[in-house]
């Protein structure tokens, strides 16, 4: 198998095979990067939501009357 791989890299007849390997590798890297980015965005939104839920309303207390 290693012999075939070396032969494919060294000769022109292996060109499409090498291009295919590179294309698959790039696609996998992009897929992993997009998944990691998606998880980071979801985590950031969850943290932001938690921060907003923990905010206190300024100067409003239970003793304040609006009448």
N, CA, C and O atoms as a GROMACS GRO file, in nm:
protein
  268
    1UNK      N    1   0.082  -0.119   0.000
    1UNK     CA    2   0.000   0.000   0.000
    1UNK      C    3   0.087   0.126   0.000
    1UNK      O    4   0.059   0.222  -0.072
    2UNK      N    5   0.192   0.124   0.081
    2UNK     CA    6   0.283   0.240   0.085
    2UNK      C    7   0.352   0.255  -0.050
    2UNK      O    8   0.374   0.366  -0.097
    3UNK      N    9   0.387   0.140  -0.112
    3UNK     CA   10   0.450   0.144  -0.244
    3UNK      C   11   0.357   0.211  -0.345
    3UNK      O   12   0.400   0.294  -0.424
    4UNK      N   13   0.230   0.174  -0.342
    4UNK     CA   14   0.133   0.232  -0.434
    4UNK      C   15   0.118   0.383  -0.409
    4UNK      O   16   0.105   0.461  -0.503
    5UNK      N   17   0.119   0.421  -0.283
    5UNK     CA   18   0.106   0.563  -0.251
    5UNK      C   19   0.227   0.642  -0.302
    5UNK      O   20   0.212   0.750  -0.359
    6UNK      N   21   0.348   0.588  -0.279
    6UNK     CA   22   0.469   0.654  -0.330
    6UNK      C   23   0.467   0.662  -0.482
    6UNK      O   24   0.506   0.763  -0.539
    7UNK      N   25   0.422   0.557  -0.548
    7UNK     CA   26   0.413   0.555  -0.693
    7UNK      C   27   0.312   0.658  -0.742
    7UNK      O   28   0.335   0.725  -0.843
    8UNK      N   29   0.200   0.671  -0.672
    8UNK     CA   30   0.098   0.767  -0.712
    8UNK      C   31   0.149   0.910  -0.698
    8UNK      O   32   0.119   0.995  -0.781
    9UNK      N   33   0.225   0.936  -0.593
    9UNK     CA   34   0.278   1.072  -0.573
    9UNK      C   35   0.386   1.105  -0.674
    9UNK      O   36   0.393   1.217  -0.724
   10UNK      N   37   0.471   1.007  -0.706
   10UNK     CA   38   0.584   1.035  -0.794
   10UNK      C   39   0.545   1.044  -0.942
   10UNK      O   40   0.613   1.113  -1.018
   11UNK      N   41   0.439   0.976  -0.984
   11UNK     CA   42   0.403   0.975  -1.126
   11UNK      C   43   0.283   1.061  -1.157
   11UNK      O   44   0.205   1.097  -1.069
   12UNK      N   45   0.269   1.093  -1.284
   12UNK     CA   46   0.156   1.173  -1.328
   12UNK      C   47   0.027   1.094  -1.326
   12UNK      O   48  -0.081   1.151  -1.311
   13UNK      N   49   0.036   0.964  -1.340
   13UNK     CA   50  -0.085   0.882  -1.342
   13UNK      C   51  -0.154   0.881  -1.206
   13UNK      O   52  -0.270   0.842  -1.195
   14UNK      N   53  -0.083   0.922  -1.104
   14UNK     CA   54  -0.143   0.928  -0.970
   14UNK      C   55  -0.200   1.064  -0.938
   14UNK      O   56  -0.247   1.086  -0.827
   15UNK      N   57  -0.198   1.155  -1.034
   15UNK     CA   58  -0.245   1.291  -1.010
   15UNK      C   59  -0.386   1.299  -0.957
   15UNK      O   60  -0.409   1.362  -0.854
   16UNK      N   61  -0.482   1.239  -1.025
   16UNK     CA   62  -0.619   1.247  -0.974
   16UNK      C   63  -0.635   1.187  -0.835
   16UNK      O   64  -0.717   1.235  -0.756
   17UNK      N   65  -0.558   1.083  -0.805
   17UNK     CA   66  -0.566   1.023  -0.672
   17UNK      C   67  -0.517   1.120  -0.565
   17UNK      O   68  -0.578   1.134  -0.459
   18UNK      N   69  -0.407   1.186  -0.594
   18UNK     CA   70  -0.352   1.283  -0.499
   18UNK      C   71  -0.450   1.400  -0.484
   18UNK      O   72  -0.473   1.447  -0.373
   19UNK      N   73  -0.507   1.446  -0.594
   19UNK     CA   74  -0.604   1.555  -0.586
   19UNK      C   75  -0.725   1.514  -0.504
   19UNK      O   76  -0.780   1.595  -0.429
   20UNK      N   77  -0.766   1.392  -0.519
   20UNK     CA   78  -0.880   1.343  -0.443
   20UNK      C   79  -0.848   1.338  -0.295
   20UNK      O   80  -0.929   1.378  -0.212
   21UNK      N   81  -0.730   1.289  -0.261
   21UNK     CA   82  -0.688   1.282  -0.120
   21UNK      C   83  -0.683   1.422  -0.060
   21UNK      O   84  -0.730   1.444   0.052
   22UNK      N   85  -0.627   1.517  -0.133
   22UNK     CA   86  -0.618   1.654  -0.083
   22UNK      C   87  -0.758   1.714  -0.068
   22UNK      O   88  -0.786   1.783   0.030
   23UNK      N   89  -0.846   1.688  -0.164
   23UNK     CA   90  -0.982   1.740  -0.157
   23UNK      C   91  -1.057   1.685  -0.037
   23UNK      O   92  -1.128   1.759   0.032
   24UNK      N   93  -1.043   1.557  -0.012
   24UNK     CA   94  -1.109   1.496   0.104
   24UNK      C   95  -1.054   1.552   0.233
   24UNK      O   96  -1.130   1.580   0.326
   25UNK      N   97  -0.921   1.569   0.240
   25UNK     CA   98  -0.860   1.624   0.362
   25UNK      C   99  -0.909   1.767   0.387
   25UNK      O  100  -0.941   1.802   0.501
   26UNK      N  101  -0.915   1.848   0.284
   26UNK     CA  102  -0.963   1.986   0.300
   26UNK      C  103  -1.109   1.987   0.344
   26UNK      O  104  -1.147   2.066   0.430
   27UNK      N  105  -1.190   1.900   0.286
   27UNK     CA  106  -1.332   1.892   0.323
   27UNK      C  107  -1.348   1.851   0.470
   27UNK      O  108  -1.432   1.906   0.541
   28UNK      N  109  -1.268   1.755   0.513
   28UNK     CA  110  -1.275   1.712   0.653
   28UNK      C  111  -1.232   1.823   0.748
   28UNK      O  112  -1.296   1.845   0.851
   29UNK      N  113  -1.126   1.893   0.713
   29UNK     CA  114  -1.079   2.003   0.797
   29UNK      C  115  -1.184   2.113   0.806
   29UNK      O  116  -1.209   2.166   0.914
   30UNK      N  117  -1.244   2.148   0.694
   30UNK     CA  118  -1.348   2.250   0.694
   30UNK      C  119  -1.470   2.205   0.774
   30UNK      O  120  -1.529   2.285   0.847
   31UNK      N  121  -1.506   2.079   0.762
   31UNK     CA  122  -1.619   2.027   0.840
   31UNK      C  123  -1.594   2.035   0.989
   31UNK      O  124  -1.682   2.077   1.065
   32UNK      N  125  -1.475   1.994   1.031
   32UNK     CA  126  -1.441   2.001   1.174
   32UNK      C  127  -1.438   2.146   1.221
   32UNK      O  128  -1.486   2.176   1.331
   33UNK      N  129  -1.384   2.236   1.139
   33UNK     CA  130  -1.380   2.377   1.177
   33UNK      C  131  -1.520   2.435   1.190
   33UNK      O  132  -1.547   2.512   1.283
   34UNK      N  133  -1.610   2.400   1.099
   34UNK     CA  134  -1.748   2.450   1.107
   34UNK      C  135  -1.820   2.395   1.229
   34UNK      O  136  -1.898   2.467   1.293
   35UNK      N  137  -1.797   2.270   1.262
   35UNK     CA  138  -1.860   2.212   1.381
   35UNK      C  139  -1.808   2.282   1.507
   35UNK      O  140  -1.886   2.313   1.596
   36UNK      N  141  -1.676   2.305   1.513
   36UNK     CA  142  -1.618   2.374   1.629
   36UNK      C  143  -1.672   2.516   1.640
   36UNK      O  144  -1.703   2.563   1.749
   37UNK      N  145  -1.684   2.585   1.527
   37UNK     CA  146  -1.737   2.721   1.527
   37UNK      C  147  -1.882   2.721   1.574
   37UNK      O  148  -1.922   2.807   1.652
   38UNK      N  149  -1.961   2.625   1.526
   38UNK     CA  150  -2.101   2.616   1.568
   38UNK      C  151  -2.115   2.592   1.717
   38UNK      O  152  -2.200   2.653   1.782
   39UNK      N  153  -2.032   2.506   1.771
   39UNK     CA  154  -2.036   2.481   1.916
   39UNK      C  155  -1.995   2.606   1.994
   39UNK      O  156  -2.052   2.634   2.100
   40UNK      N  157  -1.897   2.680   1.945
   40UNK     CA  158  -1.855   2.802   2.012
   40UNK      C  159  -1.967   2.906   2.011
   40UNK      O  160  -1.987   2.975   2.111
   41UNK      N  161  -2.038   2.918   1.900
   41UNK     CA  162  -2.149   3.013   1.891
   41UNK      C  163  -2.261   2.974   1.987
   41UNK      O  164  -2.316   3.059   2.057
   42UNK      N  165  -2.295   2.845   1.991
   42UNK     CA  166  -2.400   2.798   2.081
   42UNK      C  167  -2.361   2.824   2.226
   42UNK      O  168  -2.444   2.865   2.306
   43UNK      N  169  -2.236   2.798   2.260
   43UNK     CA  170  -2.188   2.823   2.395
   43UNK      C  171  -2.194   2.971   2.429
   43UNK      O  172  -2.234   3.008   2.539
   44UNK      N  173  -2.154   3.056   2.335
   44UNK     CA  174  -2.157   3.201   2.358
   44UNK      C  175  -2.300   3.249   2.379
   44UNK      O  176  -2.326   3.332   2.466
   45UNK      N  177  -2.394   3.198   2.300
   45UNK     CA  178  -2.534   3.239   2.315
   45UNK      C  179  -2.588   3.193   2.450
   45UNK      O  180  -2.662   3.267   2.515
   46UNK      N  181  -2.552   3.073   2.493
   46UNK     CA  182  -2.598   3.024   2.623
   46UNK      C  183  -2.544   3.110   2.736
   46UNK      O  184  -2.618   3.142   2.830
   47UNK      N  185  -2.416   3.149   2.728
   47UNK     CA  186  -2.359   3.236   2.831
   47UNK      C  187  -2.426   3.372   2.831
   47UNK      O  188  -2.453   3.428   2.937
   48UNK      N  189  -2.454   3.426   2.713
   48UNK     CA  190  -2.520   3.556   2.703
   48UNK      C  191  -2.660   3.548   2.760
   48UNK      O  192  -2.703   3.639   2.832
   49UNK      N  193  -2.730   3.442   2.730
   49UNK     CA  194  -2.866   3.424   2.783
   49UNK      C  195  -2.864   3.418   2.935
   49UNK      O  196  -2.950   3.475   3.002
   50UNK      N  197  -2.765   3.348   2.988
   50UNK     CA  198  -2.753   3.337   3.133
   50UNK      C  199  -2.723   3.474   3.195
   50UNK      O  200  -2.777   3.508   3.300
   51UNK      N  201  -2.636   3.552   3.130
   51UNK     CA  202  -2.605   3.685   3.181
   51UNK      C  203  -2.728   3.775   3.180
   51UNK      O  204  -2.751   3.849   3.276
   52UNK      N  205  -2.806   3.769   3.074
   52UNK     CA  206  -2.927   3.851   3.066
   52UNK      C  207  -3.027   3.808   3.172
   52UNK      O  208  -3.091   3.893   3.233
   53UNK      N  209  -3.042   3.679   3.194
   53UNK     CA  210  -3.135   3.631   3.295
   53UNK      C  211  -3.091   3.669   3.436
   53UNK      O  212  -3.175   3.683   3.525
   54UNK      N  213  -2.961   3.687   3.458
   54UNK     CA  214  -2.910   3.722   3.590
   54UNK      C  215  -2.908   3.872   3.616
   54UNK      O  216  -2.878   3.914   3.727
   55UNK      N  217  -2.940   3.952   3.516
   55UNK     CA  218  -2.939   4.097   3.535
   55UNK      C  219  -3.049   4.140   3.631
   55UNK      O  220  -3.158   4.084   3.633
   56UNK      N  221  -3.018   4.242   3.711
   56UNK     CA  222  -3.117   4.298   3.800
   56UNK      C  223  -3.172   4.425   3.736
   56UNK      O  224  -3.101   4.496   3.666
   57UNK      N  225  -3.297   4.451   3.760
   57UNK     CA  226  -3.358   4.572   3.709
   57UNK      C  227  -3.321   4.684   3.805
   57UNK      O  228  -3.344   4.673   3.925
   58UNK      N  229  -3.265   4.792   3.753
   58UNK     CA  230  -3.217   4.902   3.838
   58UNK      C  231  -3.328   4.982   3.902
   58UNK      O  232  -3.425   5.018   3.835
   59UNK      N  233  -3.316   5.009   4.030
   59UNK     CA  234  -3.401   5.097   4.109
   59UNK      C  235  -3.546   5.050   4.120
   59UNK      O  236  -3.631   5.128   4.163
   60UNK      N  237  -3.577   4.932   4.086
   60UNK     CA  238  -3.712   4.881   4.104
   60UNK      C  239  -3.711   4.782   4.220
   60UNK      O  240  -3.641   4.680   4.215
   61UNK      N  241  -3.788   4.813   4.322
   61UNK     CA  242  -3.797   4.723   4.436
   61UNK      C  243  -3.944   4.690   4.458
   61UNK      O  244  -4.033   4.746   4.394
   62UNK      N  245  -3.966   4.599   4.548
   62UNK     CA  246  -4.103   4.556   4.574
   62UNK      C  247  -4.184   4.664   4.647
   62UNK      O  248  -4.306   4.657   4.651
   63UNK      N  249  -4.115   4.762   4.705
   63UNK     CA  250  -4.187   4.867   4.779
   63UNK      C  251  -4.221   4.986   4.692
   63UNK      O  252  -4.290   5.077   4.737
   64UNK      N  253  -4.174   4.988   4.568
   64UNK     CA  254  -4.200   5.100   4.480
   64UNK      C  255  -4.346   5.093   4.434
   64UNK      O  256  -4.394   4.988   4.392
   65UNK      N  257  -4.413   5.207   4.442
   65UNK     CA  258  -4.553   5.213   4.399
   65UNK      C  259  -4.564   5.308   4.280
   65UNK      O  260  -4.503   5.415   4.280
   66UNK      N  261  -4.640   5.268   4.181
   66UNK     CA  262  -4.655   5.349   4.061
   66UNK      C  263  -4.790   5.420   4.058
   66UNK      O  264  -4.825   5.477   3.954
   67UNK      N  265  -4.865   5.420   4.165
   67UNK     CA  266  -4.996   5.485   4.163
   67UNK      C  267  -4.992   5.624   4.217
   67UNK      O  268  -5.095   5.692   4.222
   0.00000   0.00000   0.00000
